[in-house]
Amino acid sequence: MFCCNARLYVSVAVLVWVTVTASAAQDVADTGFTSMQSRGRAVMGVDQYTSSHRFEDLPDGGRIELQRNRPDSAGVQAIREHLQAISEAFARGDLTAPGLVHVRIVPGAHAMAEKHRAIRYQYRPLPLGGEVRITTGDAEALQAIHTFLDFQRREHRAGP
């Protein structure tokens, strides 16, 4: 009888410890995400919680989409200005803005900066924001673009 109760107590204790540890890890991750969202607002000029990012890999590059979740003319304008500015900066090889948001060198950004002459960035307005279409015919640049977009997708919790 004591043996079974002891196993039960140990099992419950382990379960509680795992739950507390997972909860603490999630709190740290959420704090980091909240901080990133705040930096994103400062860099992009729009509330990240009321906007939606999409980072899509495509066979010849990819695309970055940012739109407001609801009509908001000031927010839409801020998004459009931001995406136009990063399109121009990225084309010059200046990929510092993502580093400011993520407080680290974004994977793929260094190679994209080095290969900036082999990559084309085209801004296009969308109904509630805009997109930057990224294209290249260079295999190394394409890998860097996909690495960059994958990191962005995960960090912004913008899909699989």
N, C-alpha and C positions, 0 to 999 in steps of 0.2 A: 504494500500500500504506500509506504513512504517513498519507495523507489519511483512509483508512478507519479506521485505528487511532486517529487523533486524534478523529474523530467519535465513535467508541466510547467513548473516555476521557471526552470532554466529556459524552456522554449519561449515562454511569455517574455522573460527578460531579454532574450536575444531579439525577439520580434520588436519589442519596445526600443531597444538600442538601434536596430536597423532603421526603424521609422524615424526616430529622432535625428539620426545621422543624415538620412535622406532629406528630411525637412530642413536641416541646417544647410545642407549643400544647395537646396533649392532656394533658400533665402539669400545665400551669397550670390547665386546665379541671378536671381531676380534683382538684387541690389545692383549688380553689374549691368544688367539689362536696362534698369531704370536710369542709371548714370549715362549709358550709351544713348538712350532716348533723349535725355536732356542735352547732351552734347550735339546730337543730331538736330535738335530744334535750333540750337545756336548756330550751327553751320548751315543748315538748310532753310532756316527762317520759317518753319512750319511745325506745328505740333505733330510729333510722330505717332501719338496714340489715336489721332483722328485722321490719319492718312495711311495709305496702304502701299507698300513696296512690292515690286515683283522683279526678280532677277532671273532671266531666261537664257539658257544656253541655246545657241542655234548653230547649224552646221558651219556657217561662215563667220561666227562671232557670238553675238548675243544682244540682249537689250535690257536696259534698266528702265523700269516704269515706276512713277510715283504719282499717286492721285489722292485727292481728298476723298473721304468716305461719304461726305455730303456736300452739296453745292455751297461754296464759300468763296466769293470772288477774291478776297484778299489772300486767302490761303492758296487758291489756284494760281494767282499771280506770283506769289512767293515761290511756289514749286517751279513754275515755268522759268522764272529768272534764275533759280538755282540750277536747273537742268541745262539751261543754255550756257551758264557760266562754267559748269563742269565739263560740258561738251567741248568748249573752247580750250579750257585748261588742259584736259586730257589730250587733246590734239597737239598741244605744245609739249607734251611729256610731263606735265605738272599733275601728279596724282596725290597731292598732299591733303586735299579735303577728306578723303576716306580715312586717312591716318589720324586726322583731328577728331573724327567721330569715334573711332575705335581705339584711340590712344595706343596705337601700335602700327607697325608696318603691315599693311594688308597684303596677304599672300597674292602673288601675281602682279601687284602694282609696280614693283621694280622692273620686271621684264616688260610690262606694258609701257613704262616710261622709256626704257631703252629702245623699244621697237615702235615708238610713237609714229614714226614716218611710214610704217607698214600697216597702220591701223587707221580706219576712218570712223569718225564719230558724227552722227547726224541727229540733231535734236528735232523733235516733232511734237507739237502741242496735242493734247488729248482733252476730252471734255472737262475733266476735273483735275487736270495736271499736265503731265507730259511724259515723254520717253526719250531715251538716248539709244539709238541703234548703233551697235558697234560691229564693224565688219573688217575682215582681213583675209588675205590669201596666203599669209605666212604661217607655217605650221607651229613655230615656237610662240608667235604672238597669239595664235588661237588657243594654245594650251594655257598661256598666261591669262587670257580673257576668261576662260572657263574656270580656272582656279580662283580668280578674283570674284567672279559671280557666285561661285559655290560658297565661298567664305561669306560674302554679303548676304546670301540667302539664309545661311545658318544663323549668322549674328543678328539679323533683323527678324528672325523667325518668320520668314516669308515663304514657307512651303518646304517641300522635301528636297 
